[in-house]
């Protein structure tokens, strides 16, 4: 079984060629957008709107994957699949795991970019 990384730094380096200012910009966008979309995912789950939840999970899966967030993206994919199968219980079980992984990803990306608290 493959071990997924919180942040695939090889992907970040490939995308941005070591330009930390670009990584900082990506962090700024991600830290603004990802939590808002995650909140919308939670609201959809709370409303038992699994179609909307699948859409938000899909958006998070792709967005986070594109910037190297392997583990958070994988959990978002699991939520999307569960939502598509109308499995609210699995979605609500996975959501807090996703949220933790997303926060870990954002924190790791911030550190990697050289930004300080």
VOFI-172401 format. One record per atom (N, C-alpha, C): residue number from 1; chain; atom name; z, y, x. Coordinates in Angstrom, 1 decimal. Layout:
BEGIN
<resi=NUM chain=A name=CA pz=Z py=Y px=X>
...
//
This chain:
BEGIN
<resi=1 chain=A name=N pz=0.0 py=-1.2 px=0.8>
<resi=1 chain=A name=CA pz=0.0 py=0.0 px=0.0>
<resi=1 chain=A name=C pz=0.0 py=1.2 px=0.9>
<resi=2 chain=A name=N pz=-0.9 py=2.2 px=0.6>
<resi=2 chain=A name=CA pz=-1.0 py=3.4 px=1.4>
<resi=2 chain=A name=C pz=0.2 py=4.3 px=1.2>
<resi=3 chain=A name=N pz=0.6 py=5.0 px=2.2>
<resi=3 chain=A name=CA pz=1.7 py=5.9 px=2.1>
<resi=3 chain=A name=C pz=1.1 py=7.3 px=2.0>
<resi=4 chain=A name=N pz=1.3 py=7.9 px=0.9>
<resi=4 chain=A name=CA pz=0.8 py=9.2 px=0.6>
<resi=4 chain=A name=C pz=1.7 py=10.3 px=1.2>
<resi=5 chain=A name=N pz=1.1 py=11.4 px=1.6>
<resi=5 chain=A name=CA pz=1.8 py=12.5 px=2.2>
<resi=5 chain=A name=C pz=2.1 py=13.6 px=1.2>
<resi=6 chain=A name=N pz=3.2 py=14.3 px=1.4>
<resi=6 chain=A name=CA pz=3.4 py=15.5 px=0.6>
<resi=6 chain=A name=C pz=2.3 py=16.4 px=0.8>
<resi=7 chain=A name=N pz=1.9 py=16.7 px=2.0>
<resi=7 chain=A name=CA pz=0.8 py=17.6 px=2.4>
<resi=7 chain=A name=C pz=-0.1 py=16.9 px=3.4>
<resi=8 chain=A name=N pz=-1.3 py=16.8 px=3.1>
<resi=8 chain=A name=CA pz=-2.3 py=16.2 px=4.0>
<resi=8 chain=A name=C pz=-2.7 py=17.4 px=5.0>
<resi=9 chain=A name=N pz=-2.1 py=17.5 px=6.1>
<resi=9 chain=A name=CA pz=-2.3 py=18.6 px=7.0>
<resi=9 chain=A name=C pz=-3.7 py=18.5 px=7.6>
<resi=10 chain=A name=N pz=-4.2 py=17.3 px=7.8>
<resi=10 chain=A name=CA pz=-5.6 py=17.1 px=8.3>
<resi=10 chain=A name=C pz=-6.6 py=17.7 px=7.3>
<resi=11 chain=A name=N pz=-6.4 py=17.6 px=6.1>
<resi=11 chain=A name=CA pz=-7.3 py=18.2 px=5.1>
<resi=11 chain=A name=C pz=-7.2 py=19.7 px=5.1>
<resi=12 chain=A name=N pz=-6.0 py=20.2 px=5.2>
<resi=12 chain=A name=CA pz=-5.8 py=21.7 px=5.3>
<resi=12 chain=A name=C pz=-6.5 py=22.2 px=6.6>
<resi=13 chain=A name=N pz=-6.3 py=21.5 px=7.7>
<resi=13 chain=A name=CA pz=-7.0 py=21.9 px=8.9>
<resi=13 chain=A name=C pz=-8.5 py=21.9 px=8.8>
<resi=14 chain=A name=N pz=-9.0 py=20.8 px=8.2>
<resi=14 chain=A name=CA pz=-10.4 py=20.7 px=8.0>
<resi=14 chain=A name=C pz=-11.0 py=21.8 px=7.1>
<resi=15 chain=A name=N pz=-10.2 py=22.1 px=6.0>
<resi=15 chain=A name=CA pz=-10.7 py=23.2 px=5.1>
<resi=15 chain=A name=C pz=-10.6 py=24.6 px=5.7>
<resi=16 chain=A name=N pz=-9.6 py=24.8 px=6.5>
<resi=16 chain=A name=CA pz=-9.4 py=26.2 px=6.9>
<resi=16 chain=A name=C pz=-9.4 py=26.4 px=8.4>
<resi=17 chain=A name=N pz=-9.7 py=25.4 px=9.2>
<resi=17 chain=A name=CA pz=-9.9 py=25.5 px=10.6>
<resi=17 chain=A name=C pz=-8.8 py=26.1 px=11.3>
<resi=18 chain=A name=N pz=-7.6 py=25.9 px=10.9>
<resi=18 chain=A name=CA pz=-6.4 py=26.5 px=11.6>
<resi=18 chain=A name=C pz=-6.1 py=27.9 px=11.3>
<resi=19 chain=A name=N pz=-6.9 py=28.5 px=10.3>
<resi=19 chain=A name=CA pz=-6.7 py=29.9 px=9.9>
<resi=19 chain=A name=C pz=-5.5 py=30.0 px=9.0>
<resi=20 chain=A name=N pz=-4.3 py=30.3 px=9.6>
<resi=20 chain=A name=CA pz=-3.1 py=30.4 px=8.8>
<resi=20 chain=A name=C pz=-3.1 py=31.4 px=7.7>
<resi=21 chain=A name=N pz=-3.9 py=32.5 px=7.9>
<resi=21 chain=A name=CA pz=-3.9 py=33.5 px=6.9>
<resi=21 chain=A name=C pz=-4.6 py=32.9 px=5.6>
<resi=22 chain=A name=N pz=-5.6 py=32.1 px=5.8>
<resi=22 chain=A name=CA pz=-6.2 py=31.4 px=4.6>
<resi=22 chain=A name=C pz=-5.2 py=30.4 px=4.0>
<resi=23 chain=A name=N pz=-4.4 py=29.7 px=4.8>
<resi=23 chain=A name=CA pz=-3.4 py=28.8 px=4.2>
<resi=23 chain=A name=C pz=-2.4 py=29.6 px=3.4>
<resi=24 chain=A name=N pz=-2.0 py=30.8 px=4.0>
<resi=24 chain=A name=CA pz=-1.0 py=31.6 px=3.3>
<resi=24 chain=A name=C pz=-1.6 py=32.1 px=1.9>
<resi=25 chain=A name=N pz=-2.9 py=32.4 px=1.9>
<resi=25 chain=A name=CA pz=-3.5 py=32.8 px=0.7>
<resi=25 chain=A name=C pz=-3.5 py=31.7 px=-0.3>
<resi=26 chain=A name=N pz=-3.9 py=30.5 px=0.1>
<resi=26 chain=A name=CA pz=-3.8 py=29.3 px=-0.8>
<resi=26 chain=A name=C pz=-2.4 py=29.1 px=-1.3>
<resi=27 chain=A name=N pz=-1.4 py=29.2 px=-0.4>
<resi=27 chain=A name=CA pz=0.0 py=29.1 px=-0.9>
<resi=27 chain=A name=C pz=0.3 py=30.1 px=-2.0>
<resi=28 chain=A name=N pz=-0.1 py=31.3 px=-1.7>
<resi=28 chain=A name=CA pz=0.2 py=32.4 px=-2.7>
<resi=28 chain=A name=C pz=-0.4 py=32.1 px=-4.1>
<resi=29 chain=A name=N pz=-1.7 py=31.6 px=-4.1>
<resi=29 chain=A name=CA pz=-2.4 py=31.3 px=-5.3>
<resi=29 chain=A name=C pz=-1.7 py=30.1 px=-6.0>
<resi=30 chain=A name=N pz=-1.5 py=29.0 px=-5.2>
<resi=30 chain=A name=CA pz=-0.9 py=27.8 px=-5.7>
<resi=30 chain=A name=C pz=0.5 py=28.0 px=-6.2>
<resi=31 chain=A name=N pz=1.3 py=28.8 px=-5.5>
<resi=31 chain=A name=CA pz=2.7 py=29.0 px=-6.0>
<resi=31 chain=A name=C pz=2.8 py=29.9 px=-7.2>
<resi=32 chain=A name=N pz=1.7 py=30.6 px=-7.5>
<resi=32 chain=A name=CA pz=1.6 py=31.4 px=-8.8>
<resi=32 chain=A name=C pz=1.1 py=30.5 px=-9.9>
<resi=33 chain=A name=N pz=0.0 py=29.7 px=-9.6>
<resi=33 chain=A name=CA pz=-0.7 py=29.0 px=-10.7>
<resi=33 chain=A name=C pz=-0.1 py=27.6 px=-11.0>
<resi=34 chain=A name=N pz=0.2 py=26.8 px=-10.0>
<resi=34 chain=A name=CA pz=0.6 py=25.5 px=-10.3>
<resi=34 chain=A name=C pz=1.9 py=25.4 px=-11.2>
<resi=35 chain=A name=N pz=2.9 py=26.2 px=-11.0>
<resi=35 chain=A name=CA pz=4.1 py=26.1 px=-11.9>
<resi=35 chain=A name=C pz=3.8 py=26.5 px=-13.3>
<resi=36 chain=A name=N pz=2.9 py=27.5 px=-13.5>
<resi=36 chain=A name=CA pz=2.5 py=27.9 px=-14.8>
<resi=36 chain=A name=C pz=1.8 py=26.7 px=-15.5>
<resi=37 chain=A name=N pz=0.8 py=26.1 px=-14.8>
<resi=37 chain=A name=CA pz=0.1 py=25.0 px=-15.5>
<resi=37 chain=A name=C pz=1.1 py=23.8 px=-15.7>
<resi=38 chain=A name=N pz=2.0 py=23.6 px=-14.8>
<resi=38 chain=A name=CA pz=3.0 py=22.5 px=-15.0>
<resi=38 chain=A name=C pz=3.9 py=22.9 px=-16.2>
<resi=39 chain=A name=N pz=4.2 py=24.1 px=-16.4>
<resi=39 chain=A name=CA pz=5.0 py=24.5 px=-17.6>
<resi=39 chain=A name=C pz=4.2 py=24.2 px=-18.9>
<resi=40 chain=A name=N pz=2.9 py=24.5 px=-18.8>
<resi=40 chain=A name=CA pz=2.0 py=24.2 px=-20.0>
<resi=40 chain=A name=C pz=1.9 py=22.7 px=-20.3>
<resi=41 chain=A name=N pz=1.9 py=21.9 px=-19.2>
<resi=41 chain=A name=CA pz=1.9 py=20.5 px=-19.4>
<resi=41 chain=A name=C pz=3.2 py=20.1 px=-20.1>
<resi=42 chain=A name=N pz=4.3 py=20.6 px=-19.6>
<resi=42 chain=A name=CA pz=5.6 py=20.3 px=-20.2>
<resi=42 chain=A name=C pz=5.6 py=20.7 px=-21.7>
<resi=43 chain=A name=N pz=5.1 py=21.9 px=-22.0>
<resi=43 chain=A name=CA pz=5.1 py=22.3 px=-23.4>
<resi=43 chain=A name=C pz=4.2 py=21.4 px=-24.3>
<resi=44 chain=A name=N pz=3.1 py=20.9 px=-23.7>
<resi=44 chain=A name=CA pz=2.2 py=20.0 px=-24.4>
<resi=44 chain=A name=C pz=3.0 py=18.7 px=-24.7>
<resi=45 chain=A name=N pz=3.7 py=18.2 px=-23.7>
<resi=45 chain=A name=CA pz=4.4 py=17.0 px=-23.9>
<resi=45 chain=A name=C pz=5.5 py=17.1 px=-24.9>
<resi=46 chain=A name=N pz=6.2 py=18.3 px=-24.9>
<resi=46 chain=A name=CA pz=7.3 py=18.6 px=-25.8>
<resi=46 chain=A name=C pz=6.7 py=18.6 px=-27.3>
<resi=47 chain=A name=N pz=5.5 py=19.1 px=-27.4>
<resi=47 chain=A name=CA pz=4.8 py=19.2 px=-28.7>
<resi=47 chain=A name=C pz=4.1 py=17.9 px=-29.1>
<resi=48 chain=A name=N pz=4.2 py=16.9 px=-28.2>
<resi=48 chain=A name=CA pz=3.5 py=15.6 px=-28.5>
<resi=48 chain=A name=C pz=2.0 py=15.8 px=-28.6>
<resi=49 chain=A name=N pz=1.5 py=16.8 px=-27.8>
<resi=49 chain=A name=CA pz=0.1 py=17.1 px=-27.8>
<resi=49 chain=A name=C pz=-0.5 py=16.4 px=-26.5>
<resi=50 chain=A name=N pz=-0.8 py=15.1 px=-26.7>
<resi=50 chain=A name=CA pz=-1.2 py=14.3 px=-25.5>
<resi=50 chain=A name=C pz=-2.6 py=14.7 px=-25.0>
<resi=51 chain=A name=N pz=-3.4 py=15.2 px=-25.9>
<resi=51 chain=A name=CA pz=-4.8 py=15.6 px=-25.5>
<resi=51 chain=A name=C pz=-4.7 py=16.8 px=-24.6>
<resi=52 chain=A name=N pz=-3.9 py=17.8 px=-25.0>
<resi=52 chain=A name=CA pz=-3.7 py=19.0 px=-24.1>
<resi=52 chain=A name=C pz=-2.9 py=18.6 px=-22.8>
<resi=53 chain=A name=N pz=-2.0 py=17.7 px=-22.9>
<resi=53 chain=A name=CA pz=-1.2 py=17.2 px=-21.7>
<resi=53 chain=A name=C pz=-2.2 py=16.6 px=-20.7>
<resi=54 chain=A name=N pz=-3.1 py=15.7 px=-21.2>
<resi=54 chain=A name=CA pz=-4.1 py=15.1 px=-20.3>
<resi=54 chain=A name=C pz=-4.9 py=16.1 px=-19.6>
<resi=55 chain=A name=N pz=-5.3 py=17.2 px=-20.3>
<resi=55 chain=A name=CA pz=-6.1 py=18.3 px=-19.7>
<resi=55 chain=A name=C pz=-5.3 py=19.0 px=-18.7>
<resi=56 chain=A name=N pz=-4.1 py=19.4 px=-18.9>
<resi=56 chain=A name=CA pz=-3.3 py=20.1 px=-17.9>
<resi=56 chain=A name=C pz=-3.0 py=19.2 px=-16.7>
<resi=57 chain=A name=N pz=-2.7 py=17.9 px=-17.0>
<resi=57 chain=A name=CA pz=-2.5 py=17.0 px=-15.9>
<resi=57 chain=A name=C pz=-3.8 py=16.8 px=-15.0>
<resi=58 chain=A name=N pz=-4.9 py=16.8 px=-15.7>
<resi=58 chain=A name=CA pz=-6.2 py=16.7 px=-14.9>
<resi=58 chain=A name=C pz=-6.4 py=17.9 px=-14.1>
<resi=59 chain=A name=N pz=-6.1 py=19.1 px=-14.6>
<resi=59 chain=A name=CA pz=-6.2 py=20.3 px=-13.8>
<resi=59 chain=A name=C pz=-5.3 py=20.3 px=-12.6>
<resi=60 chain=A name=N pz=-4.1 py=19.9 px=-12.8>
<resi=60 chain=A name=CA pz=-3.1 py=19.9 px=-11.7>
<resi=60 chain=A name=C pz=-3.5 py=18.8 px=-10.7>
<resi=61 chain=A name=N pz=-4.0 py=17.7 px=-11.1>
<resi=61 chain=A name=CA pz=-4.4 py=16.6 px=-10.2>
<resi=61 chain=A name=C pz=-5.5 py=17.1 px=-9.3>
<resi=62 chain=A name=N pz=-6.5 py=17.8 px=-9.9>
<resi=62 chain=A name=CA pz=-7.6 py=18.2 px=-9.0>
<resi=62 chain=A name=C pz=-7.3 py=19.4 px=-8.2>
<resi=63 chain=A name=N pz=-6.5 py=20.4 px=-8.7>
<resi=63 chain=A name=CA pz=-6.2 py=21.6 px=-7.9>
<resi=63 chain=A name=C pz=-5.3 py=21.2 px=-6.8>
<resi=64 chain=A name=N pz=-4.3 py=20.4 px=-7.0>
<resi=64 chain=A name=CA pz=-3.4 py=20.0 px=-5.9>
<resi=64 chain=A name=C pz=-4.0 py=19.1 px=-4.9>
<resi=65 chain=A name=N pz=-4.9 py=18.2 px=-5.4>
<resi=65 chain=A name=CA pz=-5.6 py=17.4 px=-4.4>
<resi=65 chain=A name=C pz=-6.5 py=18.2 px=-3.5>
<resi=66 chain=A name=N pz=-7.2 py=19.2 px=-4.1>
<resi=66 chain=A name=CA pz=-8.1 py=20.0 px=-3.3>
<resi=66 chain=A name=C pz=-7.4 py=20.7 px=-2.1>
<resi=67 chain=A name=N pz=-6.1 py=20.9 px=-2.2>
<resi=67 chain=A name=CA pz=-5.4 py=21.6 px=-1.1>
<resi=67 chain=A name=C pz=-4.4 py=20.7 px=-0.5>
<resi=68 chain=A name=N pz=-4.7 py=19.4 px=-0.5>
<resi=68 chain=A name=CA pz=-3.9 py=18.4 px=0.3>
<resi=68 chain=A name=C pz=-2.6 py=17.9 px=-0.3>
<resi=69 chain=A name=N pz=-2.3 py=18.1 px=-1.5>
<resi=69 chain=A name=CA pz=-1.1 py=17.6 px=-2.1>
<resi=69 chain=A name=C pz=-1.2 py=16.2 px=-2.6>
<resi=70 chain=A name=N pz=-1.2 py=15.2 px=-1.8>
<resi=70 chain=A name=CA pz=-1.5 py=13.8 px=-2.1>
<resi=70 chain=A name=C pz=-0.5 py=13.2 px=-3.2>
<resi=71 chain=A name=N pz=0.8 py=13.3 px=-2.9>
<resi=71 chain=A name=CA pz=1.7 py=12.7 px=-3.8>
<resi=71 chain=A name=C pz=1.8 py=13.3 px=-5.1>
<resi=72 chain=A name=N pz=1.9 py=14.7 px=-5.2>
<resi=72 chain=A name=CA pz=1.9 py=15.4 px=-6.5>
<resi=72 chain=A name=C pz=0.6 py=15.1 px=-7.3>
<resi=73 chain=A name=N pz=-0.5 py=15.1 px=-6.6>
<resi=73 chain=A name=CA pz=-1.8 py=14.8 px=-7.3>
<resi=73 chain=A name=C pz=-1.8 py=13.4 px=-7.9>
<resi=74 chain=A name=N pz=-1.2 py=12.4 px=-7.1>
<resi=74 chain=A name=CA pz=-1.2 py=11.1 px=-7.6>
<resi=74 chain=A name=C pz=-0.3 py=10.9 px=-8.9>
<resi=75 chain=A name=N pz=0.8 py=11.6 px=-8.9>
<resi=75 chain=A name=CA pz=1.7 py=11.6 px=-10.1>
<resi=75 chain=A name=C pz=1.0 py=12.3 px=-11.3>
<resi=76 chain=A name=N pz=0.3 py=13.4 px=-11.0>
<resi=76 chain=A name=CA pz=-0.4 py=14.1 px=-12.1>
<resi=76 chain=A name=C pz=-1.5 py=13.2 px=-12.6>
<resi=77 chain=A name=N pz=-2.1 py=12.4 px=-11.8>
<resi=77 chain=A name=CA pz=-3.1 py=11.4 px=-12.3>
<resi=77 chain=A name=C pz=-2.5 py=10.4 px=-13.2>
<resi=78 chain=A name=N pz=-1.3 py=9.9 px=-12.8>
<resi=78 chain=A name=CA pz=-0.6 py=8.9 px=-13.6>
<resi=78 chain=A name=C pz=-0.2 py=9.5 px=-15.0>
<resi=79 chain=A name=N pz=0.2 py=10.8 px=-15.0>
<resi=79 chain=A name=CA pz=0.5 py=11.5 px=-16.3>
<resi=79 chain=A name=C pz=-0.8 py=11.6 px=-17.1>
<resi=80 chain=A name=N pz=-1.9 py=12.0 px=-16.5>
<resi=80 chain=A name=CA pz=-3.1 py=12.1 px=-17.2>
<resi=80 chain=A name=C pz=-3.5 py=10.7 px=-17.8>
<resi=81 chain=A name=N pz=-3.4 py=9.7 px=-17.0>
<resi=81 chain=A name=CA pz=-3.8 py=8.3 px=-17.5>
<resi=81 chain=A name=C pz=-2.9 py=7.9 px=-18.7>
<resi=82 chain=A name=N pz=-1.6 py=8.2 px=-18.5>
<resi=82 chain=A name=CA pz=-0.6 py=7.8 px=-19.6>
<resi=82 chain=A name=C pz=-0.9 py=8.6 px=-20.9>
<resi=83 chain=A name=N pz=-1.2 py=9.9 px=-20.7>
<resi=83 chain=A name=CA pz=-1.5 py=10.7 px=-21.9>
<resi=83 chain=A name=C pz=-2.8 py=10.3 px=-22.6>
<resi=84 chain=A name=N pz=-3.8 py=9.9 px=-21.8>
<resi=84 chain=A name=CA pz=-5.0 py=9.3 px=-22.4>
<resi=84 chain=A name=C pz=-4.8 py=8.0 px=-23.1>
<resi=85 chain=A name=N pz=-3.8 py=7.3 px=-22.7>
<resi=85 chain=A name=CA pz=-3.4 py=6.1 px=-23.4>
<resi=85 chain=A name=C pz=-2.4 py=6.3 px=-24.5>
<resi=86 chain=A name=N pz=-2.1 py=7.6 px=-24.8>
<resi=86 chain=A name=CA pz=-1.1 py=7.9 px=-25.8>
<resi=86 chain=A name=C pz=0.3 py=7.4 px=-25.6>
<resi=87 chain=A name=N pz=0.7 py=7.4 px=-24.3>
<resi=87 chain=A name=CA pz=2.0 py=6.9 px=-23.9>
<resi=87 chain=A name=C pz=2.9 py=8.0 px=-23.5>
<resi=88 chain=A name=N pz=3.5 py=8.6 px=-24.6>
<resi=88 chain=A name=CA pz=4.4 py=9.8 px=-24.4>
<resi=88 chain=A name=C pz=5.6 py=9.4 px=-23.5>
<resi=89 chain=A name=N pz=6.1 py=8.3 px=-23.7>
<resi=89 chain=A name=CA pz=7.3 py=7.8 px=-23.0>
<resi=89 chain=A name=C pz=7.0 py=7.8 px=-21.5>
<resi=90 chain=A name=N pz=5.9 py=7.3 px=-21.1>
<resi=90 chain=A name=CA pz=5.5 py=7.3 px=-19.6>
<resi=90 chain=A name=C pz=5.3 py=8.7 px=-19.1>
<resi=91 chain=A name=N pz=4.7 py=9.5 px=-19.9>
<resi=91 chain=A name=CA pz=4.4 py=10.9 px=-19.5>
<resi=91 chain=A name=C pz=5.8 py=11.7 px=-19.3>
<resi=92 chain=A name=N pz=6.7 py=11.5 px=-20.2>
<resi=92 chain=A name=CA pz=8.0 py=12.2 px=-20.1>
<resi=92 chain=A name=C pz=8.8 py=11.7 px=-19.0>
<resi=93 chain=A name=N pz=8.6 py=10.4 px=-18.7>
<resi=93 chain=A name=CA pz=9.3 py=9.8 px=-17.5>
<resi=93 chain=A name=C pz=8.8 py=10.3 px=-16.2>
<resi=94 chain=A name=N pz=7.4 py=10.5 px=-16.1>
<resi=94 chain=A name=CA pz=6.8 py=10.9 px=-14.9>
<resi=94 chain=A name=C pz=6.8 py=12.4 px=-14.7>
<resi=95 chain=A name=N pz=7.0 py=13.2 px=-15.7>
<resi=95 chain=A name=CA pz=6.9 py=14.7 px=-15.6>
<resi=95 chain=A name=C pz=8.0 py=15.2 px=-14.6>
<resi=96 chain=A name=N pz=9.3 py=14.8 px=-14.6>
<resi=96 chain=A name=CA pz=10.2 py=15.3 px=-13.7>
<resi=96 chain=A name=C pz=9.9 py=14.9 px=-12.2>
<resi=97 chain=A name=N pz=9.3 py=13.7 px=-12.1>
<resi=97 chain=A name=CA pz=8.9 py=13.2 px=-10.8>
<resi=97 chain=A name=C pz=7.8 py=14.1 px=-10.3>
<resi=98 chain=A name=N pz=6.9 py=14.4 px=-11.1>
<resi=98 chain=A name=CA pz=5.8 py=15.3 px=-10.8>
<resi=98 chain=A name=C pz=6.3 py=16.6 px=-10.3>
<resi=99 chain=A name=N pz=7.2 py=17.2 px=-11.2>
<resi=99 chain=A name=CA pz=7.7 py=18.5 px=-10.9>
<resi=99 chain=A name=C pz=8.4 py=18.6 px=-9.5>
<resi=100 chain=A name=N pz=9.1 py=17.5 px=-9.2>
<resi=100 chain=A name=CA pz=9.8 py=17.5 px=-7.9>
<resi=100 chain=A name=C pz=8.8 py=17.4 px=-6.7>
<resi=101 chain=A name=N pz=7.8 py=16.5 px=-6.9>
<resi=101 chain=A name=CA pz=6.7 py=16.4 px=-5.9>
<resi=101 chain=A name=C pz=5.9 py=17.7 px=-5.8>
<resi=102 chain=A name=N pz=5.6 py=18.4 px=-6.9>
<resi=102 chain=A name=CA pz=4.9 py=19.6 px=-6.8>
<resi=102 chain=A name=C pz=5.7 py=20.7 px=-6.0>
<resi=103 chain=A name=N pz=7.0 py=20.8 px=-6.3>
<resi=103 chain=A name=CA pz=7.9 py=21.7 px=-5.6>
<resi=103 chain=A name=C pz=7.9 py=21.4 px=-4.1>
<resi=104 chain=A name=N pz=8.0 py=20.1 px=-3.8>
<resi=104 chain=A name=CA pz=8.0 py=19.7 px=-2.4>
<resi=104 chain=A name=C pz=6.7 py=20.0 px=-1.7>
<resi=105 chain=A name=N pz=5.6 py=19.8 px=-2.4>
<resi=105 chain=A name=CA pz=4.3 py=20.2 px=-1.9>
<resi=105 chain=A name=C pz=4.3 py=21.7 px=-1.6>
<resi=106 chain=A name=N pz=4.7 py=22.5 px=-2.5>
<resi=106 chain=A name=CA pz=4.6 py=24.0 px=-2.4>
<resi=106 chain=A name=C pz=5.5 py=24.4 px=-1.2>
<resi=107 chain=A name=N pz=6.7 py=23.8 px=-1.1>
<resi=107 chain=A name=CA pz=7.6 py=24.2 px=0.0>
<resi=107 chain=A name=C pz=7.0 py=23.8 px=1.3>
<resi=108 chain=A name=N pz=6.4 py=22.6 px=1.4>
<resi=108 chain=A name=CA pz=5.8 py=22.1 px=2.6>
<resi=108 chain=A name=C pz=4.6 py=23.0 px=3.0>
<resi=109 chain=A name=N pz=3.8 py=23.3 px=2.0>
<resi=109 chain=A name=CA pz=2.6 py=24.2 px=2.3>
<resi=109 chain=A name=C pz=3.0 py=25.6 px=2.8>
<resi=110 chain=A name=N pz=4.1 py=26.1 px=2.2>
<resi=110 chain=A name=CA pz=4.6 py=27.4 px=2.6>
<resi=110 chain=A name=C pz=5.1 py=27.3 px=4.1>
<resi=111 chain=A name=N pz=5.8 py=26.3 px=4.4>
<resi=111 chain=A name=CA pz=6.3 py=26.1 px=5.8>
<resi=111 chain=A name=C pz=5.1 py=26.0 px=6.8>
<resi=112 chain=A name=N pz=4.1 py=25.1 px=6.4>
<resi=112 chain=A name=CA pz=3.0 py=24.9 px=7.2>
<resi=112 chain=A name=C pz=2.2 py=26.2 px=7.4>
<resi=113 chain=A name=N pz=2.2 py=27.1 px=6.5>
<resi=113 chain=A name=CA pz=1.4 py=28.3 px=6.6>
<resi=113 chain=A name=C pz=2.1 py=29.3 px=7.5>
<resi=114 chain=A name=N pz=3.3 py=29.1 px=7.8>
<resi=114 chain=A name=CA pz=4.1 py=30.0 px=8.7>
<resi=114 chain=A name=C pz=4.8 py=31.1 px=7.9>
<resi=115 chain=A name=N pz=4.8 py=31.0 px=6.6>
<resi=115 chain=A name=CA pz=5.5 py=32.0 px=5.8>
<resi=115 chain=A name=C pz=7.0 py=31.6 px=5.8>
<resi=116 chain=A name=N pz=7.9 py=32.6 px=5.8>
<resi=116 chain=A name=CA pz=9.3 py=32.4 px=5.8>
<resi=116 chain=A name=C pz=9.9 py=32.8 px=4.5>
<resi=117 chain=A name=N pz=11.0 py=32.3 px=4.1>
<resi=117 chain=A name=CA pz=11.7 py=32.7 px=2.9>
<resi=117 chain=A name=C pz=12.2 py=34.1 px=2.9>
//
